[in-house]
Amino acid sequence: MSSENLNGSLETSFQNTIATVQFGHPASNSFPRALLNQLTTEINSLSRDENVSVIILKSEGNRAFCSGASFDELLQVENEEQGTEFFSGFAHLLNAMRNCNKLIIGRVQGKAVGGGVGIISACDYVFGTPESAIKLSELAIGIGPFVIEPAVSRKIGKTAMTQMTLAPHEWKSAEWAFEKGLYSALSDSANLDQDVENFAQKLSSYNPEALFEMKKIIWEGTEQWESLLFERATITGKLVLSDFSRNALLQFKK
């Protein structure tokens, strides 16, 4: 199944009980709201698919993994309701990944910023490469990583999340992310696909019921995210309307 337009692309392929979901966008694999919605719908659909036991989540190309929210769409936000609606897209996606009945393996070939780091954090097991540096740049554009913070903090801890957030222009290396637990493994770029495939095949050979029960245990204690992430979307939706945020977004676009 695939879809492609100005809002980006989404394609799902199947190999035995492994589903591989690939998203893409010309602007460094960023996420306009429509693409967020498509990915959320696809994760929910695969969660219900009894023929799928493992999901691989990857992005298009061999450069950036994901640059987060679409700046073009952020600049089009005209009121708090629209702002909240946009950032709720990330809330829906993170909750879909958290609630998914299947384990999700992340394949991160390159850099990730903002919402991209949040998506990585919501995967259950992640392969990175030496090129997979990360950054939380939100403060630099007048907002903060409010929606994704629970996912990031759960994965790397509040202290490491704070280090990233308060240094929004600073890249953290893939090795740093691996040491903090964001990446479960690091592979050379040449071996990334094979390593991900081998791991997915091994995982898919296990008892599906055991995998399902393990998924529930992995995400214990996050039930409050159903409301928390949308409360955070409201905060971000308000801040993105500030003069500071507007001017910063225009500068970044230049």
Secondary structure, DSSP 8 states (H G I E B T S, - for coil): -EEEETTEEEEEEEETTEEEEEEE-TTTT-B-HHHHHHHHHHHHHHHH-TT--EEEEEESSSS-SB--B-HHHHHH--SHHHHHHHHHHHHHHHHHHHH-SSEEEEE--S-EETHHHHHHHTSSEEEE-TT--EE--GGGGT---TTTHHHHHHHH-HHHHHHHHT-TT--B-HHHHHHHTS-SEE--GGGHHHHHHHHHHHHHTS-HHHHHHHHHHHTTT-TTHHHHHHHHHHHHHHHTTSHHHHHHHHHHH-
